[in-house]
Amino acid sequence: MYFSTTTSRFPYSTILAAIANQDFPARTPALHGHVFVLNQRSGLTFHMYDDRGADVIGPDISSLRFLYEGFAEFILDYDRPAVDARFA
């Protein structure tokens, strides 16, 4: 299923909380399955897989550079060499 909406109407805090709660049956809201958020303008795709993390995919390195430069501290240590090499 998919739907199109604007950023201002997207209930991101509720959806992200529901994804984070999926492994904790007593917590609500909870969402089971996968949610991919696609930005049609930038081509970026966001996928939060659980309470431990998320992936961001872009059409090219230049579309991801602002995230790499602004949030590099969130890159996992075992992924860092490969990610740093892509942005070198």
N, C-alpha and C positions, 0 to 999 in steps of 0.2 A: 504494500500500500504506500502511496505517496501523496503529498499535498504541497501546494505552493502557498507561501505566505510572505509577509514582510518581516523584517527583523523586529520591529516594534510590537508585532502581534505574536511572535514566537515565544511560547512559555518555557524558555530555556532553563530557568532555575528549577522548575518542576520536573522537566524531562531529565535533566542531569541528576537530580536527586533520585528519581525513580531508577535510573540506570545504576547509580551507585548502590542502591538498596537491593538490587536483584539477588544477591547472595545472602540476604538477611531476611528470612521469612516474616519476622515480627515487625519489620519496619515498613512504613508506607510513606509516600507512594512507592510502588515497585513496578518495574517494567521488565518483562522477560522477552528476550529477542534482541535484535540489533537495530540501532537507529543510526542512520547516516544523514548528516546535515550537509547539503550541497549548496554552495553559493554560486548561482548561475553567472553572476557578473565576474567574479574573480577566478572561478574554476576550482576553488578550494573545497575539499571534502573533509569533514570532521567526523570521527567515529570514536566515541567514548565506549570502551569495551567493558569496564566495570569500575569499582571504586579505586582501582590502582592506577588507571591511566587512560590515555587516549592517543589516537593517531591523527595526524593531519597530513593530507595528501594534496599535492598541487600539480598543475600541468607542467610546471618547469621550476627550476631553482629560484629564479627571480621572484616568482609569486610567493615563495616561502621565506625569502631572506629576512623580512621584517620579523617573522616569528623566531627564526634562528637567532637573530641579533637581540631581540627583546626578551626571549625566554630560554636561552641556552642552558640555564641552570636546571631546567626540568628534563633535559635529555638524560636518559639512563646511561650509567657508566659503561655498560657493555655495548651500547650503541654509539657512544661518543666518537670513537675513532672513524667509523664509517660515515657518520653524519658530518663531522668536521671536514673530512676529505671531500665531501660533496660540495661544501661551501667555500673551500680554499680557493 
